[in-house]
Amino acid sequence: MTTEEKLQLIEQVLQIEPDTLTTDTALEELSQWDSLSILNLQIEMTVFQPDLSFEDLHGCQTVGDICKQI
């Protein structure tokens, strides 16, 4: 999975306009970044990373950090 595909997946799960996120986007700046979004993202990403935990995603600071988890 390419970085672009990862960004598209994250945008889809967080319901963000396409081509909005970059790997440098700070998660704290996104109003959509909350516990429910983290859980939804975790569920979607288990296809690629089955042992990914809520805590792994919660500890991310940027979208790039999430991309590294996949």
N, C-alpha and C positions, 0 to 999 in steps of 0.2 A: 504494500500500500504506500503510495507516494504521500509526501507532505501535503500536497494540494488536495488529495482525496481525504486525508485526515481532517484538514481544515473544513472541507465541505460537510463531512459527517458531524463535526462539532457544531457548525452553523445550523445544520438541520435539526439536531437534537435540542439545541438552545433556542431554536426558532429565531435565528438572526438572518438578516438579509444576506444573500449569497455574495461572495467576494468581499466581505466586510472584515473578517479576521485575518491577522497575520500571526506569525509565531511570536512576535514581540508584544502582542496585545495583552495587557495586564487584566487578569480575571477580576480583580477588585473593581475595575472600571465598568464591568458589564452588569447591568441591572438584572439580567437573566441568571447570573451565577448565584445560585442558592442551593440549599441542601437537596431539594427535589430535583433540580437540574443535574446535580452531581450524581444522584442515584440513577436518573434516566440515562445519563452518559455511561455510567458504569454498566448498566444492563446492555446497552447497545454495543459496548466495547468488549464484552465477554466473548463475543465471536472471535475476536482477534487476540485477546489477552485474557484467557479464562480465569487466571488467578488475580486479576486486577481488583483491588479493594477500594471501598469508599474512602478510606484513609489515604490511599495512594493519590486519588484525585483531589481530595480535600487539601492536601499539602501542596498542590501545584500553585504557582504564582502567575504563570503566563500560559497562553495557549500552546506555546512551544513546549512547555513542561508536560502538558497533556499529550502532545504528539510523541514525545519520547517514551511515554508509558505504553504506547500501542506497539 
